[in-house]
Amino acid sequence: MNEFKMKAYAAGGWFNKEQTERIDEVENAIKLAGMGLLSPRVMGIFKKGTDPKELVDGNLEAILSSDIV
């Protein structure tokens, strides 16, 4: 049986402890709700030295494939 699983895109800053704690809470809530998580942080889209176009393209692809943002 192929069960549909909603996908949620979640992005936010993780540049300090407070931001990281907040985005952790959001990501965990999405997972607990049984949804698939699309997050640039988790997906590894952002890496030092990444071409900005690749970064934008990766995020756009994740956003467009999400059911909710």
N, C-alpha and C positions, 0 to 999 in steps of 0.2 A: 504494500500500500504506500503510495506516494503522498505524504502529508505536507501541505503548504506551510512553510515557516516564514513569517514576516521577517524582513531585514530592516534594521534601523541603523542609520548613519549618525555617528556622534563624533564631534570634533571640538576641541577646545585647547586652551593652553595647558602645558604641563611644564612650565618653565620655572616654577618654584613649588615648594611643598604644598601650599594651600591649593594651588591650581591642580596639582597632581591628585590630591585627595578628592577634590570635587569631580574631576573627570573619572576617577576610579569609581566613585559612587554612581555616576550616570551609567558607566559601562556595566557595572555589576547589576544595576536595576534592569537594564535591557536584557542581560543574560538570565536573570531570575524570572523575568516575564516570559521566558522561553523564545525570545526572538534571536535571530542571527545578528551579530554585531559587526558593523563595518566602521572601523576607526583607523584613521591615518596612523595613529600612534601604535596600535596593535598590529596593523597590517604592515608596518615598516615602510610606509610610503615616504616619510621624511627621514632622510639620512644626510649627514654632513656632506656637502659637495654635490648634492642632487641638483640636476638642471631644473631651474624653476618651471620650465614648460612641462617636464615630466611630473613634477609635483602637482601642478594644476591639473594635468590630464588624469593622473591617478585619483585625485580627489573627485574630479568631475565624474569619472567612471563609477566610483563608489556611490556618489550621490544619486546618479541616474539609475543605478541598479537597486536602490533602496526603496522600501515601501514608505518609510517615514524618515524625516531628517530632524 
